[in-house]
Amino acid sequence: MTGPMPMPASLVLAGAGKMGGAMLAGWLDAGLDPRRTTIIDPVPSGAIVDLCIERGIALNPPAPEPGAVLVLGIKPQGLETAAPGLDRLIGRDTLLVSILAGKTIADLRARLPRARAVVRAMPNLPASIGRGATGACANPEVTPAQRAAAEALFAANGTVAWLTDEAQIDAVTAVSGSGPAYVFLLAETLADAGIAAGLDPDVARNLARATVAGAGALLDADPAEAADLRRNVTSPGGTTAAALDVLMRPDGLGALMREAVAAARRRAEDLAG
């Protein structure tokens, strides 16, 4: 398929917080019709209110109509309370797209009995600049046209990877869903290490920020594997090698990252309860 895929004919977004709002901006830029878009959010941010006024998006109408797609962007813990109202937003041909961590397709269908076609997805915050990474899986009731509609939504915010096993979503949550925070922490701790090494705090923070951002851009631009790029900038016996000897020891960064991802995955599984 070439060129951008068409946006859904109509869409209801339930929950326009940081992630929902970030995704919505990308969808509008990709051609989603604001006049066929509805936002349901009991406490919308000022930015969302302004966006709705500017673009003519319906915000909390008294009797919202079901859309071709209903996107759940609420807090996972709020699903039980919100379910009755959300179920009324599901029509016979509505595709339900959920970005709720820990809530399985079975959970969603149990709480939203009108839902048939369901896509469960896990995006991440860089969707706000069109550089997101989304893992998604669909139940058998999702038609090819509905899958294409979901693909168009995810692709408008960055990269999408379709999963064949829903059980992998918790791992996606732990790797790419939570992953940006790990990278931000890397920039934070690299700056702190630079300050400890004698750099002026502002200099250390600027260098750390630029280094992480630049390395990420290079990783995106170069098709080589991350391990190959690492080896390319590591001279035997040099300064980088000395640092990597610390980071790559058995109890180093690799072990910590595996432990962190495992903890995030367990938490995603706990949220299903």
N, C-alpha and C positions, 0 to 999 in steps of 0.2 A: 504494500500500500504506500502510495506516495502522497506528499502534501499533508497538511493538517487534517485530522479527522473532525467531522462535524460535532459540535456540542449537542447535548440532549435538547429536545424541543422545549422542555420545561424542567425546573429543578426547585426543590425545597431543601433548604439547609437548616437543620435543627441544631443550633449551637454554633455561634459565630465568634468563638474565642480566638486565641492566638492562631491555632492551627486552622480552624474553620475559616477565619477571616483571611489568612494567608492563601489558602487554597482558592477561596472565592475570587480574590484579586487576579489570580492566574487564569481562572475560568473566564472571567469577564474580558480579559485581554485576548483570550483565545477565541472569543466570539459568542460566549453564552449571552443570550438575550436577557438583558436586565428586566424587561417588561414581563418576562415569563419566569422570573426568579422570585422566590419568597424566602424570607429569613424568619425563623422562629427562635427568639432568644428573649427570655424574661428580663435580662439585665444587659442589653447591648452596650458596647463601648461607644464613646463619643465618635470614634472613627467610623464605626459601623453605621451609626445614625446618619452621619454626614454622607457616607457613601450611598446609603439608600436614598437620601434626599437628592443627591447629585445625579444618580443614575436611574432614578425612578423604580427602585426595587421595593417590593412590598415588605414591610416590616411589621410582624405580629398582627396580621389582619384578623378581624373577628371571626371569620369563617374561611380559613385557608382551604384551597382545593388541592387534592393530590397532584403530584407532578409525575413526569415520566421517570424522574429519579428523586429519591429521598435520601439525603446524606445525613448520617448521624454524626455530629461533632460535639455532642454533650460529654460531660464527665462520665466515665464508666459507672461510678457509684450512683449516678442519678438516673440510670436507666429504669429501675423499678418504679420510681415515682412518676417519671415522664411517660412511661409506656402507654397508658390509656390514650393520652392525647396524641402521641406519635402514631398509634395504630390507625387513627382516623385519617391520617395523611397518606395512607397506603391505598392506592386504587388497584383494580384488577391487574393492570399491566405495569405497575410501578416497580422499578428496580430499587431495592434497598442497598445502599452502600454504607457500611459502617467502618469508622476509624477508631472504634472504642477498644482500647487495650484490654485483653483478657476475656472479652465477651465473644463466645463462639457463635457460629452460625446456628447451632442448636439452641443456644441461649436466646438469641435474637428471635428466632421463630417461635419459641415458647412464650416470650413476653409480648411479641407482636404477631398475633395469630393471622393477620391478613397478609403478612409477608410470605411470598413464595420465592421469587428470584432474589438471591442475596449475594452480594460481593463483600467480603471482609478484607479490609486493607489496613496497612500501617505506613503512613507517610512520615516525613520528618520536617523539621522547621525550615531548612533551606528551600522548601517549597515556596516560601515567601519571596524569594528572588528567582524563582524558576529553576532552581538547581536541586530540587528535592529528590529523594529516593523512596520509592513506594513498593512494598511487597504486597501482593494481592492474591486472593483465591476466590473462586466462584462455585456455588452449588450447582447441581445438575439442572435446576430449573432456569438458570440464566440462559437466555437465547443468544445466538451470535450477535444480533443487533444490540442487545443490552450489554454484552461484553465489550462491543466496540464503543458504546457510549461511555462505559466505565474507563476504557483505555484512553479515550479522548480527554476525560477529566484528569486522569493521572498524568498523562503525557504533557498536559498544559503546565504542570508544575515540576517537570523534570523526568527522571528515569523511572520506568515501571518494570518489575519482574513478577511474572505470574507463577504461582506455586501450584503444584499438583496435590500437595498434602497440607490441609489446614493446620495441622500440628506444627508446621514450620513457622507459622505467623509469630509465635512467641519468641522464636529465635530471631526473626526479622526485627521484632520490637527491641530486643536486646542489642542487636548489632547496629542497624541503621536508624531505628526509631529514636533510641536513646543516644546513638553514636555522636551526634553533634556536640553534646555536652562533654563527651570524652575529649574531643578535639579542642574545645574551648578550655578544658582543664589543662591540656597539654600546653597551650599558649600561656596560660596563667602560671603554671609551674616552671616553664622555661624562663619566663620573665623573672620569677622569684629567684631562680638559680643564677640568672645573670646579675641580679642585684647583689646576691651573696658573693658573687665573684668580683664585685667592685664596680659594676656599671651604675651610672646614674639611673634612678628608677624609671624616668620617662624614656630614656634611651633603651633600657632593657625591655620595657613593654612594647615600644615601637618596633624594635628589632624582632622580638618574639612574634608579634602579631603578623608582621610582614613575612617572616620566615614560614610560619604555618600556612598563611594564605598563599604564598608563592609556591610552596611545595605541593599544596592541594591543586593549584592551577596546573602545575607541571604534570602531576599524576593524571589529571583529566586530559591534558593535551597529548601526552605520550602514551602510545599503546603498550609499552613495555609493562611487565609485571612490577608491582611495588618492590618486591625483593630484588629485581634486577636494577631498578633505579637506586635502591639503597646501596647495592654493591658498586654501582657506577660512581658514586660520590664518596666511596670509602677507599682511601689509599692504604695499602698494607703498612702497618707501623705508624700511621699518621694520627692526627688529633681525633678525627671522626672514629677511627678504629678503636682508640682508647676509650671513647665515650660508649661505643657500642658494646665493648667488652663488659661494661657495667650493666647496660640496659638489657643485654641478651643473655645474661647469666641465668642459671636455672630458676632463681627466685626473682628474676627481673621483670621487665615490662610484659613479656609474653605470659608469664604466670599470672601477673596481676590482671591483665586484660581478660584472660580466660575466666578468672574468678569473678571479675566484674560482670561479664556477659552472663555467666551462670546465675549470678544474683539477680540481675535484671530479668532474666527469663523466669526464674522462680517467682518473682513478684508479679509478672504478667500472668502466670498460672494462678497465683493467689487471687488476682482480681476477678477470675472467672467464678469464684465461689460466692 
